[in-house]
Structure formats: C-alpha cells, structure tokens
Amino acid sequence: MPIDAARIPAGKRLYAVGDIHGRIDLLTEIEQMIAADATTAADAELTVVYLGDYVDRGSNSFAVVDRLVHAPLPGFTAVHLRGNHEEMMHSFLDGEPEPLWLMNGGIATLESYGVAFDWGDLDRPMLQSLQQRLNAAMPDSHRQFLDRLELTFSCGDYAFVHAGVRPGLPLDMQLPRDLLWIRAPFLRSEEDFGKRVVHGHTIVRRPEVKANRIGIDTGAFHSGHLTCLVLEAETIRFLRT
C-alpha cells in the first residue's frame, strides 16, 4: 500500500499508544496530551488503542493496569491489545509457573502487586509460592482485564497488533505467537500486508514509518519517551512524552 494511501474512515480520529511497561507517570502524561489534542477533533469519533506491554520492567505495573481498568479517557472508545508480557504474566498466573516471565521484567510487576521477591533458587516450590501469592494479590478487575485483552484491531486501512505479522499469511490467519512475538521476518519485509500494520514490541529511537507498517515502541521504560500515533483520514502525526 503506498505510504500516502492508507487512511481511516471520515469522522474518526484514532490514537495508538506504544509499550508502557509500568511507567504510570508516562501513561498519565500521554493521556493528558491525548485529551488536550482531542479538543480539536470537533465531532469526530475518538478511539484510543493501547498496543500492549502494560506490565513489567517499570516500577508501577499495578497502577498502569488500575488506571486502564478504572480511569478510561472520557469520550473515547478504548481498545486494549495483548502484548507478549501480558501473555507471559497470564501463563504464570494460570499454568505451570516458569521463570521466563520473571527474567523478562516480571519481578518488578510482582513487587508492584506487593509480592515480595527474594533472589534464590528459582525452584518449583518457590515459583508455585509466587504464583499463589500473585493470584491472591491481584484484584478481580485486573484479572478480568488480562483475560479480555484482544490480539488485533482494525480501522480502515490500518491493522493494530502488538509485535507484527507473519509475511505471506493473510491477516485473518495470523498465529497468536507471531502477533505477540515476531521481529525480524516482519521488520525486514516490504510486503503489502493488506493493511498498514501499527505495532510496538521492537524498540526504536523515534517512530518508524514504512509503507507497510508503523512502529511506535520508543522504549518508554528506560528512555522516558512514550509515543502515541494519531491517525485522521490520511494524515499521521505523533505525540510523545
């Protein structure tokens, strides 16, 4: 699809927010920027799409999830996508607990929920204890939020996913693992995916705008820059903390 051809339907303005990773301060700031920006939208229908990875790495995953659950932006339709970090957290809560999540920023999330973590042997009893304590500490509303996260969202000529898509497969045949985890095959592809794909997951210094995709994970948890893509008709622009 030519870079200037993708558009969303008339009468809509859409905001897409990149990976937050426990930075409640940046989420608060970007939502204030979105709300201020939306005052120029006249009677447009407003949608905000969060691209996943709300938890881990940053220090306040609990507050991020709590804000998304209990303090949605007024006047907006909110779409919450699942990221690979929510997938790991969900698996830790529900399945046989493995250290993968803990080694990928999950310790910060445990601590934000008041679950103390003491470095030692990550043996099965310890992992099961952490699982039990996290399940006990998690509010029902947070658990329901994790359970209901979506994998994809589409609007006009745009598709929104966490990580990307597998080249060569139609959008409606993509596998969850690719939508949550893919990197190189997607990032290197110049294929027309049928829609321009908006994604996070892979950190870039500044938003990466290609004919077939737009990447907006600017590494907020360490850079301090949380990026929001703004789409209206055929125009694109960015807000950034």
C-alpha positions in Angstrom: 0.0 0.0 0.0 1.5 3.4 -0.9 2.7 5.4 2.1 0.1 8.1 1.4 -2.8 5.8 0.6 -3.7 4.4 4.0 -6.5 6.1 5.8 -9.1 5.7 8.4 -12.8 6.5 7.8 -14.0 10.0 7.8 -15.4 11.3 11.0 -12.9 9.4 13.2 -9.7 10.2 15.0 -7.6 7.4 16.4 -4.8 7.4 18.9 -2.4 4.4 19.3 -0.2 4.2 22.4 3.1 2.2 22.4 4.5 0.0 25.1 4.1 1.4 28.6 5.9 -1.1 30.8 4.9 0.0 34.2 5.5 3.7 33.7 2.4 5.2 35.2 3.9 8.6 35.1 4.3 8.5 31.3 0.8 6.9 30.8 -0.7 9.8 32.8 1.3 12.3 30.8 0.4 10.9 27.4 -3.3 10.6 28.2 -3.3 14.2 29.3 -1.7 15.1 25.9 -4.3 12.9 24.1 -7.2 14.6 25.9 -5.9 18.0 25.1 -5.3 17.1 21.4 -8.8 15.7 21.1 -10.3 19.1 21.9 -9.5 20.0 18.2 -11.4 16.9 16.9 -14.8 18.7 16.6 -17.4 15.9 16.4 -15.0 13.1 15.4 -15.5 9.7 16.9 -12.5 9.1 19.2 -10.7 5.8 19.7 -7.6 5.0 21.7 -5.7 1.8 21.0 -3.2 0.6 23.6 -0.7 -1.8 21.9 0.1 -4.0 24.9 3.0 -4.5 27.2 1.5 -2.5 30.1 3.4 -4.5 32.7 7.0 -5.4 33.6 10.3 -3.6 33.7 8.9 -0.2 35.0 8.2 0.1 38.7 4.4 0.5 38.8 2.6 -2.1 36.6 -0.2 -2.3 39.2 -1.0 1.4 38.8 -0.9 1.2 35.0 -3.4 -1.7 34.9 -5.5 0.0 37.5 -5.7 3.2 35.5 -6.6 1.4 32.3 -9.3 -0.5 34.1 -10.8 2.2 36.3 -10.0 5.6 34.7 -10.5 5.3 30.9 -10.3 8.5 28.9 -13.7 10.1 28.9 -15.3 10.3 25.5 -13.1 7.6 23.9 -13.6 4.1 22.8 -10.7 2.2 24.3 -9.1 -0.9 22.8 -6.6 -2.9 24.8 -4.3 -5.3 22.9 -2.4 -8.1 24.5 1.4 -7.9 24.5 3.9 -10.7 24.9 4.5 -9.5 28.5 0.8 -9.9 29.4 0.9 -13.3 27.7 3.9 -14.3 29.9 2.1 -12.9 33.0 -1.1 -14.7 32.2 0.7 -18.0 31.7 2.5 -17.6 35.0 -0.8 -17.0 36.8 -2.7 -19.9 35.2 -0.2 -22.5 34.1 2.8 -24.2 35.4 4.9 -21.2 36.6 8.2 -20.8 34.8 11.0 -18.3 35.4 10.8 -16.9 31.8 8.4 -14.1 32.9 10.5 -13.2 36.0 13.6 -13.0 33.8 11.9 -10.6 31.4 10.8 -7.9 33.9 8.2 -9.8 35.8 9.9 -9.2 39.2 9.1 -5.5 39.0 5.4 -6.5 38.4 5.3 -8.9 41.3 6.7 -6.2 43.6 4.2 -3.6 42.3 1.4 -6.0 43.4 3.0 -6.3 46.9 4.5 -9.8 46.3 8.0 -9.8 47.8 10.7 -11.4 45.7 13.9 -12.7 47.3 16.6 -13.9 45.0 17.4 -17.5 45.5 17.0 -20.8 43.7 14.0 -20.5 41.3 12.9 -24.0 42.1 9.4 -25.3 41.7 8.2 -24.6 45.3 9.4 -21.0 45.1 7.7 -20.5 41.7 4.5 -22.0 42.9 4.6 -19.8 46.0 5.0 -16.7 43.9 2.1 -17.8 41.6 -0.2 -18.3 44.6 0.7 -15.0 46.2 0.3 -13.1 42.9 -3.1 -14.7 42.3 -4.2 -13.7 45.8 -2.9 -10.2 45.5 -4.5 -9.4 42.1 -7.9 -7.7 42.1 -10.6 -9.4 40.1 -10.9 -6.4 37.8 -7.2 -6.7 36.9 -7.6 -10.4 36.2 -10.6 -9.8 34.0 -8.7 -7.1 32.1 -5.9 -9.6 31.4 -8.4 -12.3 30.3 -10.1 -10.0 27.9 -7.2 -8.4 26.0 -7.5 -8.6 22.3 -4.9 -9.7 19.7 -5.8 -7.4 16.8 -7.9 -4.4 15.9 -8.6 -2.9 12.5 -9.8 0.5 11.4 -10.0 1.5 7.8 -6.7 0.7 6.1 -4.9 0.1 9.4 -4.4 -3.1 11.5 -3.1 -2.8 15.1 -1.1 -5.6 16.7 1.5 -5.8 19.5 4.5 -7.2 17.6 3.7 -7.6 13.9 2.5 -10.2 11.4 4.0 -13.1 9.6 4.7 -12.2 5.9 2.9 -14.4 3.4 -0.1 -15.1 5.7 -3.4 -13.2 5.4 -4.2 -11.0 8.4 -7.1 -13.3 9.4 -4.8 -16.4 9.5 -2.1 -15.0 11.7 -0.9 -17.1 14.7 -1.1 -15.6 18.2 2.6 -16.3 18.8 3.6 -14.2 15.8 1.2 -11.3 16.7 2.8 -11.2 20.1 6.5 -12.1 19.5 7.6 -11.7 15.8 10.5 -9.5 15.0 12.9 -9.9 12.0 10.7 -11.6 9.4 8.1 -8.8 9.8 10.5 -5.9 10.3 12.5 -6.8 7.2 9.5 -7.4 5.0 8.5 -4.9 2.3 5.3 -7.0 1.6 2.0 -5.3 1.4 0.1 -6.9 4.3 -3.3 -5.8 3.0 -3.4 -3.1 5.7 -0.7 -0.9 7.1 0.3 -2.5 10.4 0.7 -0.4 13.6 2.8 -2.1 16.2 5.1 -1.8 19.2 7.4 -4.5 20.7 10.6 -3.6 18.9 12.3 -0.5 20.4 13.2 2.3 18.0 14.6 5.7 18.9 11.9 7.5 17.0 8.7 6.3 15.3 9.5 4.1 12.3 7.2 4.9 9.4 7.2 2.5 6.4 4.8 2.0 3.6 3.5 -1.3 5.2 4.0 -0.6 8.9 4.5 2.0 11.6 6.5 1.1 14.8 6.0 3.2 17.9 7.7 1.4 20.8 10.2 4.1 21.8 11.4 2.2 24.9 9.4 4.3 27.4 10.5 2.3 30.4 14.1 3.5 30.1 14.0 6.4 27.6 11.2 8.3 29.2 9.6 8.7 25.8 6.1 7.2 25.4 4.8 7.6 21.9 1.3 8.0 20.6 0.4 7.8 16.9 -2.5 10.0 15.8 -4.5 9.0 12.7 -7.2 11.0 11.0 -8.3 10.5 7.4 -5.0 10.0 5.5 -2.8 12.1 7.9 -0.4 10.7 10.5 1.3 12.6 13.3 2.8 11.8 16.7 2.5 12.8 20.4 5.5 12.0 22.7 6.3 12.5 26.3 
